[in-house]
Amino acid sequence: MAQADGQRQPRRCAAPGVVRVEAGPAGPVVHPPDGAGTVVLYVHGDRYLRGAPEAALDRARDLALRTGATVVCSRYRGVFPAALEDVHAGYRYSQALGPVAVAGRRVGAGLAAALLIRLRDTGAALPRCAVLVSALLDLAMQAPSVRLNAAADPSLDPAELRRRARRYAAFTPPTDPLLSPLRANLHGLPPVLLLAAGTDLLLDDSVAFAARAARSGVAVDLRIRPDAASLDAHLLPALAEFLATRTRGSGRI
């Protein structure tokens, strides 16, 4: 597949069996060749808290082909709370397209979790389910896995991630539940799938969130793969299976 060029994707037609990508108001929108009517709001997970979604287009294409869902790749600014406002706007746009599931990776997963909490607290309609991959759910970043897995996860530099997390938080304390969803009340959230690798820097965030969500009565599925390569291989099948189970009755997915 062609690599993203860092620019907004132009509207274009697609041949049968090929996804179509267009520029939407919330970010690129990936349409499958045979749509199921379901929408996935995908909040990408740049390593260092930048909000341009074009680098996630290959994964969004694969997800659209695998599930038949339209995938909205949310664009967001690199500072809180503007980032959450942008993802919320992406969710409202997605709702107009069909039943919505939310998925995210790393900081994108943290924003997806924060969106669930905001929607619940404001009485808004919740998505059918959420998928959080290698999620950054506590910006304090004091969990043991940050230190213990630093050598095993060369894709992230803990010191640099902490520095950028402080910049992202601006004047908001890391204990704010919309900044660090691990610290939030998790009652009333939709079903959540958490995927992580045993070598993840952020492994403990997923484990702790799953435990707290389960104690709060949330249907939660935690899956931990041995390493990053195994997680990547497992990611699309697990995500498609979970979406199919949780969005049954809303389309083919």
C-alpha positions in Angstrom: 0.0 0.0 0.0 1.1 3.5 -0.7 2.5 5.5 2.3 0.7 8.6 3.5 2.2 11.8 2.2 1.3 13.9 5.3 -1.3 15.9 3.3 -5.0 15.8 3.5 -6.2 13.0 1.2 -8.2 14.2 -1.8 -11.6 12.8 -2.7 -11.2 10.0 -5.3 -13.0 7.1 -6.7 -12.1 3.5 -6.0 -12.2 0.4 -8.2 -14.3 -2.6 -7.0 -12.8 -4.2 -4.0 -10.6 -1.2 -3.1 -11.2 1.3 -0.3 -11.9 4.9 -1.1 -10.3 7.7 1.0 -11.7 11.2 1.2 -11.0 14.3 3.2 -13.6 14.8 6.0 -14.2 17.6 8.4 -12.7 15.6 11.3 -9.9 13.9 9.3 -9.5 11.4 6.5 -12.5 9.0 6.0 -11.8 5.5 4.6 -14.8 3.9 2.9 -14.8 0.1 2.3 -15.8 -1.3 -1.0 -18.9 -3.0 0.5 -20.0 -0.9 3.5 -21.6 -2.6 6.5 -23.2 0.7 7.8 -21.0 0.7 10.9 -18.4 3.4 11.6 -15.1 3.1 13.5 -13.7 6.4 14.9 -10.0 5.7 14.9 -7.8 7.9 17.1 -4.3 7.2 16.0 -1.4 6.9 18.4 1.6 8.9 17.3 4.5 8.0 19.6 5.0 11.5 20.9 1.5 13.1 21.1 1.2 14.7 17.7 -2.2 14.7 16.1 -1.9 14.2 12.3 -3.7 11.0 11.3 -2.3 10.4 7.9 0.3 8.0 9.1 -2.5 5.7 10.3 -4.2 5.4 6.9 -2.6 2.1 6.0 -4.1 0.6 9.3 -7.4 2.3 8.6 -7.5 0.8 5.1 -6.8 -2.7 6.5 -9.5 -2.2 9.2 -12.1 -1.1 6.6 -11.4 -4.0 4.4 -11.4 -6.5 7.3 -14.6 -5.3 8.9 -16.6 -3.5 6.2 -16.8 -0.4 8.5 -16.2 3.1 7.4 -13.2 4.4 9.4 -12.9 8.0 10.4 -9.3 8.9 11.3 -9.6 11.7 13.8 -7.4 14.7 13.6 -6.5 16.3 16.9 -4.4 19.1 18.2 -1.4 18.3 20.4 -2.5 19.9 23.6 -5.2 19.1 26.2 -8.2 19.8 26.3 -8.2 20.9 22.6 -7.3 17.3 21.6 -10.3 15.9 23.4 -12.5 18.6 21.8 -11.3 17.5 18.4 -11.9 13.8 19.0 -15.4 14.7 20.3 -16.1 16.6 17.1 -14.9 13.5 15.2 -17.4 11.4 17.2 -20.3 13.7 16.4 -19.4 13.5 12.7 -19.1 9.7 12.9 -22.6 9.5 14.5 -24.1 11.0 11.3 -22.6 8.1 9.3 -24.0 5.2 11.3 -23.5 3.2 14.6 -20.1 4.0 16.0 -17.3 2.0 17.7 -14.2 3.9 19.0 -10.7 2.6 18.7 -7.3 4.1 19.5 -3.6 3.4 20.1 -1.3 4.9 22.7 -2.2 8.5 23.3 -5.1 7.9 20.9 -6.4 5.2 23.1 -6.2 7.5 26.1 -8.2 10.1 24.2 -10.7 7.4 23.2 -11.2 6.4 26.8 -11.5 10.1 27.9 -14.2 10.5 25.2 -16.2 7.6 26.7 -16.0 9.3 30.1 -17.0 12.7 28.8 -20.0 11.2 26.8 -21.2 9.3 29.9 -20.9 12.3 32.2 -22.8 14.6 29.8 -25.6 12.0 29.1 -24.7 11.7 25.4 -25.1 8.5 23.4 -22.2 6.2 23.9 -20.5 4.2 21.2 -21.3 0.5 20.8 -17.8 -0.4 22.1 -14.2 0.7 22.4 -10.8 -0.9 21.6 -7.7 0.5 23.3 -4.3 -0.6 22.1 -1.1 -0.1 24.1 -3.1 2.6 25.8 -1.5 5.7 27.6 -4.1 6.0 30.3 -2.2 7.8 33.1 0.0 10.8 32.2 1.8 10.6 35.5 3.7 7.6 33.9 4.8 6.2 37.3 3.8 2.5 36.6 6.5 -0.1 37.0 6.2 -1.2 33.4 7.5 2.2 32.2 10.8 1.4 33.9 10.9 -2.3 33.6 10.1 -2.5 29.9 12.1 0.5 28.8 14.9 -1.7 27.3 12.3 -4.1 25.7 10.3 -1.3 24.0 12.8 0.7 21.9 10.0 2.4 20.0 9.5 4.8 23.0 11.9 6.8 25.0 10.3 7.2 28.5 12.1 10.5 29.3 11.0 12.0 26.0 7.5 10.7 26.4 7.2 12.2 29.9 8.5 15.5 28.6 6.0 15.6 25.8 3.2 14.5 28.1 3.9 17.5 30.3 3.7 19.8 27.3 0.5 18.1 26.2 -1.1 18.5 29.6 -0.3 22.2 29.7 -1.7 23.5 33.0 -4.0 20.5 33.7 -2.8 18.2 36.5 -2.2 14.6 35.5 -4.8 13.5 38.0 -7.6 15.0 35.9 -9.7 12.0 34.8 -10.2 13.3 31.3 -6.4 13.6 30.9 -5.7 10.3 32.7 -8.7 8.1 32.3 -7.2 5.4 34.6 -8.1 7.8 37.5 -11.7 8.2 36.4 -14.9 6.6 37.6 -15.4 3.9 35.0 -19.1 2.9 35.8 -21.4 2.9 32.9 -18.9 2.6 30.1 -19.6 0.4 27.0 -17.7 -2.8 26.4 -14.0 -2.4 26.1 -11.3 -4.5 24.5 -7.7 -3.8 25.7 -4.8 -5.1 23.7 -1.2 -4.8 24.8 2.2 -6.6 24.6 4.1 -7.9 27.6 7.0 -5.7 26.5 4.9 -2.5 26.3 6.1 0.5 28.2 2.5 1.2 28.9 1.4 -2.4 29.8 0.5 -1.6 33.4 -2.0 1.1 32.3 -4.0 -1.5 30.3 -3.9 -4.1 33.2 -5.0 -1.5 35.8 -7.7 -0.1 33.6 -9.1 -3.6 32.9 -9.2 -4.4 36.6 -10.9 -1.1 37.5 -13.4 -1.4 34.7 -14.3 -5.0 35.7 -14.9 -3.9 39.3 -17.1 -1.2 37.9 -19.3 -3.6 36.1 -17.9 -2.9 32.6 -17.7 -5.7 30.1 -13.9 -5.8 29.5 -11.6 -8.1 27.6 -7.9 -7.8 28.2 -5.5 -9.6 25.8 -1.8 -9.4 26.3 0.6 -10.7 23.6 4.2 -11.6 24.2 5.8 -8.8 22.3 5.1 -6.0 19.8 5.4 -8.2 16.7 2.9 -10.6 18.1 0.5 -7.8 19.1 0.6 -6.3 15.5 -0.1 -9.7 14.0 -3.0 -10.3 16.4 -4.4 -6.7 16.2 -6.7 -6.7 13.2 -8.2 -10.2 13.8 -8.9 -9.4 17.4 -10.3 -6.0 16.7 -12.6 -7.3 13.9 -13.8 -10.2 16.1 -14.6 -7.8 18.9 -16.4 -5.3 16.7 -18.4 -8.1 15.1 -19.6 -9.3 18.5 -20.4 -5.9 19.9 -22.0 -4.3 16.9 -24.1 -7.3 15.8 -27.4 -6.1 14.4 -26.0 -2.8 13.0 -24.6 -4.2 9.8 -22.3 -6.8 8.3 -19.4 -6.2 10.7 
